[in-house]
Amino acid sequence: MGIHRGPNIVKDNLVFGYDTGYGVTDNDTATRFYPGRNTVNYLSDGISNYNIVQGTNWNGATPSYTLGTSEFGTPIGTYNTSGTSYMYSHDYVLDDDLSTLSAQTVTFSVYLKRQGASATVGIRIYDNISGYTTVYAAATNTFQRFTMSKTLGTNPTRIFVMIDNTNGGIIDFHSPQLEIGAASPFVDGTRSSTQSLIDLKRTTDIDVSNVSFDSTGQPSFDETDDHITGVLPMDGLGAPHTIEMVFSSNVNQGSIGGRKDPFSIGNSSTHQYSALDVNTGNMNWYFYSRDTTFTNSPLMVANKFYHIVLSYAGGASNNTNKKVWFNGVQQTLSAGSSETPLLPNNPSFSVGRDRGRNTAYWPGEIPVWKVYQTAFTQEQALQNYNAYKNRFNI
């Protein structure tokens, strides 16, 4: 079985999957499988190849570009002031339609560092209806991302953002962004709902238009209507396969109530189906027309991540051919069915709900979900568990 170096996960026979954390700390943005939620950077000017830090669109200061480019491919500007000037964007946020920003809560973000001693730097958002909002923070000699949010006035005709360096000295900056909602990873322009989360195999579009995002920009499932859907490019679930997931709940499992499904594959109404059912007392793997209960899995604690692997070796869906590992521990399974699953090739899936009934929405996060067209061994299940446990503090 091949090993993918980096997160050190099993890669052979992977047919579909996503990982919202993969590569986020890697400066090579081309390797990121989670570029960030769908968003628009209103500071993309359509004039230069980068963003508003290039050219003449920062008024009141003329930054130089002597430090090369950032990890996002945007220029790093050097801003040297004696303490008498501010640096701000074009009054009209360049050529964007300001009606889309009317009464919206927006966030300005920019990467800053100071040459020499630490000192306070301010960032501001202005519109001509509600005025200025400013946040001050200490900039050190290491790049940090500073953010601030503001609810804009109704129908403004002027909007701009500003860096306040009235303390003087030299600051370096890159990748400014103004967007609706909370700060998301930088984009120079627009990131669509199908560019936000990339299939690990880079073969299938993942549409996150039906998913919420938390304050850190990570996908989150709200137990109301959030879900990710698609089609698995694989043989039907009568063939050997493995489903793997890292997930958390917003509430203790003892308070989760009735059935909630972190994922489902196929159609429950025709019993061509595979799903994980989490309820107040236990977990069940619904498979074809039967369910299998894990008798030794602990109850989930709110806001803590867990890792699960569900492996099926093909043939009759009995406990000889099914294995489950929860946080690296193989589970004891209740008596299961001896029927052979009959699921069509290229089955549909939902992450975050029961797709057959469009119910049982999940309350929490699912940062990793993968499907392999092979049955995992215990060694492979533990390999992936060990790759994820430190990242997610499992």
NUVEXRO-21597 format. One record per residue: x, y, z of N, C-alpha, C in turn. Coordinates in steps of 0.001 Angstrom, whole numbers, plus 500000, padded with zeros to 6 digits. Example, Ala and Ser with C-alpha at 12.3 -4.5 7.8 and 13.67 -1.06 7.14 Angstrom:
BEGIN
513190494310507800512300495500507800513200496700507800
512850497750507080513670498940507140512900500030507870
END
This chain:
BEGIN
500846498809500000500000500000500000500880501239500000
500646502131499081501464503325498972501196504314500089
502176505106500372502084506117501417502257507487500783
501405508435501149501575509813500697502326510567501778
503509511004501459504305511745502438503738513140502609
503820513639503783503206514914504152502292514621505314
500989514483505063500131514058506152500271512573506430
501031511818505565501328510412505803500071509569505850
499160509775504913497943508997504843498028507992503704
497255506933503813497144505968502735496524506653501527
497141506489500350496633507126499137496157506125498092
496722504912498082496329503942497072494853503591497213
494167503511496079492756503135496012491821504175496612
492326505372496865491448506467497262490669506921496028
489340506952496133488534507366494984487950508760495157
487798509178496396487248510509496649487543510879498091
487710512169498337487862512615499717488177514088499783
488019514639500967488450516017501196489081516114502568
489900517119502740490581517382504009490738518882504124
489924519518504952489942520981505031491179521504505740
491926520635506396493128521094507061494391520852506275
494326520021505222495539519613504522496235520815503888
497503520992504212498320522000503549498076523423503992
497230523654504999496906525031505366498127525780505894
499068525070506530500283525721507013501402525680505981
501126525145504816502132525014503766502098526272502910
503253526894502708503298528127501932503044527914500448
503122526672499996502812526389498604501311526258498460
500652527356498109499191527355498092498616526422497043
499411526053496039498907525146495010498614523767495573
499206523422496718498991522102497301497803522079498251
497165523177498467496093523225499452494809522630498889
494264521678499601493004521089499180491814521854499756
492066522763500690491003523632501188491445525077501015
491239525671499846491646527062499644490905528035500544
489715527693500998488918528584501845487498528707501326
486631529259502155485216529343501775485046530219500540
483911530043499867483620530876498706483458532326499148
484154533220498463484183534613498892484616535502497734
484478536800497932484939537815496980485840538782497724
487030539027497202487912540051497743487608541356497008
486948542295497687486550543550497047487721544489496817
488918544091497238490092544907496975490865544412495753
490386543410495077491009543019493813490640544063492776
491662544689492194491376545914491459491137545730489967
491465544567489424491270544404487996492232545232487165
493193545902487793494154546746487082495517546071487042
495965545594488195497261544934488263497051543427488334
498144542698488352498058541243488456497864540788489886
497960541701490827497917541297492215496762541969492934
497065542938493754496038543523494588496361544988494782
495651545638495659495741547081495747497075547590496268
497953546708496748499247547182497210500184547495496051
499774547194494836500642547498493702500087548713492944
500975549479492378500546550635491597500264551836492473
499281552648492101499021553920492780497749553892493603
497227552699493885495921552628494528495963552801496048
497152552852496610497280553286498003497674554765497954
496787555609498415497037557044498386497622557511499719
498399558579499688498996559107500911500321558472501241
500726557471500465502025556835500673502412556130499389
503686555982499174504169555284497984505025554117498448
504403552953498648505190551818499119506133551309498040
507253550761498471508185550129497542507998548617497634
508590547899496675508429546454496639509802545814496538
510455545732497681511834545271497699511985543894498321
510889543330498860511000542082499615510477540880498849
510260541024497553509799539879496783508304539679496902
507861538420496873506440538118496933506137537232498128
504871537305498558504410536510499693504101535092499249
503675534264500209503298532886499875502086532820498963
501351533932498827500178533954497958500507534502496571
501766534811496324502127535382495034501856536867494949
501468537505496044501228538947496041502493539678496474
502693540901495997503917541625496355503923542017497822
505097542007498401505281542498499766505732543941499685
504956544831500237505273546244500210506019546671501454
506905547649501326507603548257502455507116549694502591
506591550005503752505948551302503982506727552019505078
507422553094504717508282553832505647507679555214505861
507301555513507107506683556800507383507262557404508649
507306558729508660507766559437509855506645559620510861
505460559141510542504344559251511466503335560299511061
503352560705509806502442561768509384501432561316508338
501526560077507835500637559695506748499961558360507018
498840558193506347498099556948506353498165556357504950
497898555085504859497885554434503568496503553820503387
495792554216502340494420553749502202494097553395500766
493035552604500603492657552125499282491832553170498561
491619552917497304490767553758496472489415553966497146
488887555184497088487658555524497798486493554606497472
486421554135496257485245553380495822485506551881495769
486492551422496523486908550025496455487017549619494982
487680550506494269487932550334492851486629550228492079
486461549222491248485338549222490318484183548334490764
484159547909492019483112547005492458481801547736492690
480699546998492544479367547538492758479125547640494265
479083548847494789478954549028496234477594548606496757
476597548453495883475278548039496367475329546656496995
476285545834496585476381544494497169476897544548498601
477486545683499002478034545823500344477124546616501275
475993547075500795475088547883501608474638547122502847
474869547731504029474449547188505328475064545822505637
476121545454504944476773544168505178477852544295506250
478067543207506999479220543123507889480396542606507076
481443543414507012482606543076506196483834542958507095
484843542277506594486098542106507328487256542522506442
488125543358506994489373543742506340490488542937506991
491339542317506181492483541575506705493720541943505909
494859541926506572496120542219505904497243541615506736
498292541148506083499472540617506756500462541755506986
500903541903508239501800543002508613502954542482509453
504115543119509288505201542965510258505969544269510310
506689544496511376507442545738511573508932545438511570
509667546280510874511117546173510924511597546869512196
512313546113513017512795546703514263511847546424515409
511776547379516355511001547176517575509503547103517282
508793546366518136507340546280518019506702547624518312
505601547899517635504827549110517889503421548894517359
502523549764517781501121549608517402500875550093515976
500103549296515245499631549649513904498118549548513915
497465550474513248496016550442513170495531550018511803
494380549350511756493707549091510485492288549630510600
491783550194509504490499550888509539489642550512508343
488329550578508566487348550507507484486498551773507568
486267552395506436485461553628506389484367553495505346
483173553980505673482188554264504634481529555590504973
480988556279503967480524557648504166479154557726504843
478583556579505225477331556583505978477595556395507470
478405555410507818478626555104509242479980555544509766
480867556029508901482144556573509356483226555523509516
484208555820510395485384554981510598485151553956511703
485771552806511534485975551855512629487440551446512570
488109551472513723489554551240513767489894550217514834
490867549359514534491415548408515499492924548593515509
493511548641516706494960548770516854495533547478517430
496707547111516947497368545902517426498863546080517312
499603545341518161501063545413518150501608544563517022
502371545186516130503023544468515037504453544147515445
504853542892515300506205542452515631507008542304514343
508182541701514451509026541526513263508748540213512541
507583539626512810507124538428512112505765538715511482
505563538289510244504276538515509597503144537870510400
502114538664510680500891538183511296499716538717510491
498630537985510506497440538473509819496559539221510816
496301540477510501495437541312511345494084541447510660
493020541345511444491671541438510885490815542366511721
489825542958511075488806543716511796487520543672510982
486381543742511685485073543689511036484282544951511331
483386545274510418482540546456510568481237546224509803
480121546659510385478849546659509671478715547998508956
478650547943507650478610549161506848477235549815506899
477196551082506549475938551797506456475131551356505246
473904551844505175473022551497504059473335552349502839
473585551676501729473846552316500439474969553352500491
476159552980500953477283553927500929477739554169499495
478284555339499262478849555651497951480368555727498004
480945555672499201482395555655499353482757554640500422
483699553783500113484231552805501073485728552728500838
486507552732501916487921552398501756488460551787503030
489608551150502915490310550575504057491648551269504182
492224551188505380493406552005505668494337551272506625
495641551489506455496648551128507450497133552416508096
497066552477509399497462553649510178498817553341510819
499854554004510332501190553805510890501712555114511477
500843555811512195501227557117512730502281557025513817
502578555812514295503703555655515216505040555756514498
504995555761513165506220555907512394506983554610512244
508052554663511502508888553492511287508524552769510010
509079551583509858508930550808508628508093549578508904
507042549397508124506270548161508189506264547507506809
506196546186506811506036545404505599504637544800505617
504015544684504459502638544201504418502392543478503098
501376542613503111500974541955501863499559541410501998
498957541133500875497689540407500743496535541021501520
496196542282501255495009542857501886493732542297501265
492706542205502073491445541627501604490275542277502327
489230542598501586487975543078502156486882542171501625
486153541524502544485149540552502122483945540609503045
482839540094502567481633539995503385481790538836504353
481410539065505626481499538017506630482862537963507281
483150536821507924484404536642508641485561536467507666
486785536660508181487973536522507346488130535086506869
488463534947505603488761533635505042490161533678504456
490725532525504083492050532564503446492077533497502246
493223534116502021493359535150500999493034534622499614
492355535465498832492138535188497421492272536504496668
492914536459495518493042537653494694491923537636493665
490734538032494092489586538007493208488426537287493848
487900536258493173486729535527493627487060534051493775
486573533447494858486682532009495050485267531447495080
484926530615494118483560530116493989483314528955494943
482049528523495013481681527438495919482281526103495488
482690525960494245483334524720493822484859524836493799
485398526011494111486847526179494247487277526151495703
486323526077496608486621526225498028487160524959498665
486716523818498187487127522542498762487409521603497600
488611521042497558489061520302496390489174518820496734
488626517984495872488748516544496012490227516166496069
490580515300497043491965514883497189492512514225495920
491633513643495116492049513041493852491998514045492701
491438515225492985491296516284491982490520515805490752
489494514997490979488668514493489883487215514907489996
486759515356491173485345515605491409485155516979492027
484260517794491471483928519078492077483143518862493365
483484519633494388482751519607495648482106520968495818
480793520987495904480046522238496007479710522500497472
480250523586498033480013523906499443478980525016499612
478153525235498579477158526296498670476093526008499720
475975524740500162474995524384501192475641524130502544
476827524675502764477552524473504016477782525816504682
477701525835506018478045527037506777479550527041507051
480046528187507525481457528304507872481569528954509244
482474528428510083482630528976511419483527530213511391
483842530737512563484586531997512654486014531868512138
486521530637512009487865530435511480487849530149509983
486657530145509369486543529874507959486430528407507613
486353527524508614486222526100508367484766525721508106
484533524739507227483161524276507004482555523735508297
481291524029508520480596523594509721479167523223509349
478635522190509986477303521689509678476354522089510810
475253522760510464474436523452511468473224522671511950
473075521394511551471972520532511983470628520965511396
470647521921510488469405522424509906469279522059508431
470278522450507640470206522165506213471571522020505559
472653522049506343473996522009505763474359520602505310
474950520507504123475384519221503608476283519430502393
477067518417502087477878518352500879477426517116500114
477144517259498833476674516132498043477568515931496830
477503514738496281478269514437495088478077512991494672
478912512544493757478861511185493227480235510564493381
480282509324493875481545508615494065481925507879492789
483092508145492220483522507470490988484091506086491297
483189505133491604483644503827492066482588502768491773
483001501503491940482052500410491858481078500514493017
479940499854492876478925499905493923479423499339495234
478654499569496301479111499189497631479012497694497904
478693496895496876478884495460496999480344495085496850
481140496038496343482576495823496184483293496250497464
484503495741497709485245496171498895485448497681498905
485347498279500090485554499718500207485813500068501673
486307501285501870486541501818503213486085503263503246
485396503629504312484971505011504542485708505511505776
486308506693505668487082507255506776486615508674507049
486634509058508323486118510379508672486766510876509964
487012512189510019487307512906511264486128513843511494
485530513810512684484320514579512914484179514971514369
483345515961514627483045516392515990481588516800516046
481050516836517265479671517267517498479680518537518333
478697519396518096478586520621518896478035520368520291
477486519180520524476908518833521824477429517472522244
477356517181523548477692515849524024476753514832523383
477285513650523084476455512649522422475218512311523246
475327512367524560474182512078525403473043513057525236
473333514224524610472301515238524376471978515394522892
472499514497522067472348514684520630470931514370520157
470173513655520979468791513362520622468697512183519680
467746512247518738467558511159517790468678511068516793
468493510224515833469531509882514872470070511104514124
471399511193514059472098512188513240473117511448512380
473213511823511109474083511109510174475225512002509706
476463511737510121477598512482509562477780512234508066
477388511040507579477442510793506135476405509741505768
476074509688504487475254508607503945475588508448502467
475498507209501996475781506871500606474634506036500083
474130506347498914473069505547498336471689506047498729
470716505167498688469313505531498879468688504647499941
468347505228501080467803504446502180466425503882501868
465656504561501002464303504099500715464301502786499942
465384502484499235465488501217498517466462500258499190
466957500605500354467916499815501128469245499635500396
469497500458499393470803500469498741471587501605499391
472265501295500486472516502348501444473677502013502366
474441503042502725475443502934503779475483504263504504
475430504249505836475408505501506594475878505248508011
476400506295508632476712506258510054475604506971510807
475035506290511785473963506837512618474513507042514017
474533508304514467474941508629515836473692509066516588
473409508416517694472278508825518517472711508961519960
471785509185520848472122509494522235472933508397522902
472642507126522560473278506042523298474385505303522594
474441505344521254475439504536520563475626505017519124
476462504287518407476657504506516979476298503233516234
475713503390515050475354502261514201475843502513512789
476335501460512154476650501511510742475501500865509988
474659501694509386473585501169508562474175500741507220
473949499468506892474573498919505703473581498013505013
473222498374503780472174497699503033470876497810503833
470301496725504341469028496827505054469185496533506537
470412496465507021470647496114508430471561497155509076
471557497199510393472478498080511097473346497264512035
474540497770512254475516497144513133475930498159514184
475775497806515445476096498708516544477508498448517040
478223499529517336479556499397517933479356499322519447
479783498246520038479461498041521451480524498570522403
481685499000521893482714499470522811483225500863522482
482478501653521677482908503025521401482424503950522513
483280504861522982482849505806524026481888506830523452
481075507439524312480195508508523878481021509746523543
480663510427522472481386511609522030481168512772522994
482212513553523176482170514761523997482094515962523064
481342516956523435481138518120522572482456518772522188
482558519154520916483661519938520363485016519230520439
484989517920520515486209517123520471486168516277519201
487318516184518515487362515440517262487575513951517509
486980513153516616487103511701516659487410511196515249
488050510034515202488442509422513926487764508063513818
487192507786512654486520506510512461486862505956511090
487036504646511016487265503920509773486266502776509720
485512502674508623484548501604508417484967500836507167
485326499577507325485909498790506245485018497597505918
484814497366504614483981496262504142484772495487503100
484912494170503315485769493345502469485053492754501278
483756493017501106482990492453500010482249491202500435
481296490800499597480512489615499907479403489929500894
478990488943501654477906489125502617478278490188503640
477293491025504003477591492124504932477473491652506370
478248490625506705478255490142508074479510490633508784
479649490279510041480738490854510831482099490236510499
482106489199509700483382488698509218483966489638508176
483099490235507390483542491087506284483507492571506607
483040492936507783482991494343508191483880494553509408
484613495676509389485434496050510542485322497552510746
485352497958512002485262499373512362486349499685513375
487074500796513137488049501302514111487613502695514531
487487502909515821487093504205516363488243504715517217
488848505842516800490055506364517463491135505293517578
491290504529516504492345503526516446492034502216517116
490885502101517773490521500887518497489487500124517682
489776498853517364488800498063516619487578497812517489
486406497990516900485163497893517638484599496473517607
483923496126518694483135494902518728481776495216518133
481376494459517118480157494761516382479031493834516816
477843494385516878476670493565517156476386492663515969
475492491699516169475142490767515092474636491536513882
475178491235512705474800491950511505474102491062510498
473798491622509377473087490912508327474041490015507547
473470488992506904474237488159505989473864488434504541
473157489528504303472760489872502947473930490514502185
473877490407500886474896491025500050474391492364499539
475109493449499783474646494775499350474529494846497829
473556495586497364473333495789495935473202497285495684
474326497965495606474310499400495359474866499645493963
474285500553493216474763500771491853476160501374491843
476822501241490698478097501922490524477893503432490578
478962504147490920478930505604491015477785506088491904
477730505591493143476623505976494026476740507428494479
475606508037494746475568509398495288475851509368496787
476324510505497307476600510585498743476170511946499274
476000511994500574475844513254501311476737513208502535
477470514269502781478182514453504037477382515470504842
476985515092506046476248515998506916474769515712507033
474264514632506372472842514313506482472578512916505917
471375512435506137470864511231505499470345511635504124
471044511234503066470664511702501736469398511025501232
469079509819501703467896509149501237466619509836501667
466644510436502859465457511098503389465630512611503523
466862513095503281467165514514503458466817514976504871
467210514153505842466972514446507253468233514103508036
468102514080509369469178513656510270470445514488510071
470295515803509937471433516699509698472401516685510876
473691516758510550474745516646511564474999517981512249
475201517987513590475505519224514316476987519335514676
477823519788513771479234519892514122480121520035512911
481349519548513019482340519683511962482753518314511438
483065518274510144483569517057509495484726517496508601
485904517724509159487015518256508373487642517245507419
487415515946507640487992514926506766486914513885506461
486736513588505164485848512487504753486400511885503484
486619510555503498487275509893502371486642508532502116
486713508103500871486257506779500486487351506111499655
487703504886500030488672504070499307487959502873498691
488416502455497533487864501246496923488765500065497255
488888499806498534489618498662499059489238498520500524
489363497333501060489126497122502488490418497386503245
490358498229504259491532498545505063491904497366505965
493203497215506143493720496358507197493847497191508472
494091496518509573494294497255510821495509498170510713
496554497723510025497749498552509877497427499852509152
496627499771508117496273500969507355495361501885508160
494419501297508892493542502108509727494345502868510781
495317502207511378496146502865512393497085503885511766
497552503622510545498410504602509874497681505929509708
496445505879509230495700507113509040495307507741510371
494953506940511343494641507488512670495837508236513232
497018507639513129498216508294513649498549509569512885
498184509626511593498432510840510810497533511995511245
496346511664511765495376512708512115495320513036513611
495731512151514471495432512325515894496082513564516496
497302513890516088497947515078516644497388516359516015
497086516298514731496524517486514059495220517922514703
494390516935515077493069517255515588492942517014517090
494067516751517751494074516533519206493062515462519591
493113514354518870492191513240519133492682512430520320
END
